[in-house]
Amino acid sequence: MCLGVPGRVLRVDGIVADVDFFGVRRQTRLDLVDEPVAPGDYILNHVGFAIRRIDPSEIEETLALYELLLREDSEDIMASDVRGEIDAARSFDIGPSAENQQ
């Protein structure tokens, strides 16, 4: 099973966005996203592509679910998948997250 990971859009340049995924900054393609995105929006990323913009009314619940998954036992398949996605993003990290830039 593959699971997308939510991230906050930091910057948009054409069809590529810089996105913060739990402190990892990564470029994400916007070719497949279901609606336009702007800095501050949250997207659901799968293998480097934004597959949908997360509705602002859903983001708190979505992030809470992923935080819970990240705290789960390493035997949990979904938690392992989320950790794998984040670890993979770290190998392509394009710089410090927005919180670390001042």
N, C-alpha and C positions, 0 to 999 in steps of 0.2 A: 504494500500500500504506500502511496505517496501522499504527502500532506503539504499544503501550502503554508507559508509562514507570513504573518502580517508584518508590515513595516510602514514607517512614517516617511513620506516623500519630503526630501530636503530641497531638491532642485530639479527642474525639468529642462532638458535641452533637446527639443525635437521629440524623437521617439525613445529617448533614453532618460532615465531619472536616477539621481543619487538618492538612495533610500537607506534609512537606519533600521536595522533589524536587531533589536535587543542589544544595542551598543556596537553593532558591526555595520559599517557603512559599505554599501555595495551598489554598483550600477545595475539597473533593472530595465529591461526592454518594455516598452509600452504598446507594442504592436497589437497585442491581443486583448488589452483591457477593455471592459465593456462601456466605459464612458471616460471623458476627459478627466485628468488629474492635475492637481496644482500643489505647490509646496504646502505642507501641513495636512494634506489628505493622507489617509491610510489605504494601502493596497494589499491584496493577497498575492504573494509571489510563489511561483512554482518553477523550479529549474531556470531561474533568471528572467522569467517573464511575469509581468503583472497580469493576472487573469481576471481580476475584478477590483473595482474600487469598493472599499468597505464603507457602508453608510455611516455617517457620523453618529447616528443614534445607536449603532451596534458596536462601536469600537471599544467601549469600556468592558462590555461583556466578553467580546472576542479576546482582548488582551488578558483579561482575568483567566479565561479558559486556558490560554497558552502558558501563562505563568504557572497555573496549576499543573499542566502537563510537564513543564520543565522541572517541577519539584517532585514528580512521581518517581517511583522506584525504576531503576534502569531496566527491569524486566518487562515493563509496560511497553507494548509495541508502538503505540501512538507517541508516547513520550520519547522513545528511542528515535523515532522518525523525525520528530521536531528537533531534537538535539543534533541529529545527523544533518538536517537542513542548515541549522545555524553553524555547525562546525564547517560544513562545506562553504558557507558564505565567508567564514573567516579566512579561508585560503584565497579568496578573491577580494579581501578587504581593500577598499580604495582610500582609506584614511580615517582620521578620528571622527567619531560621531559628532553630531551637532552640539551635544551637551559638553563635549570636550573642547570645542572651538570657542574661544572668547576673543 
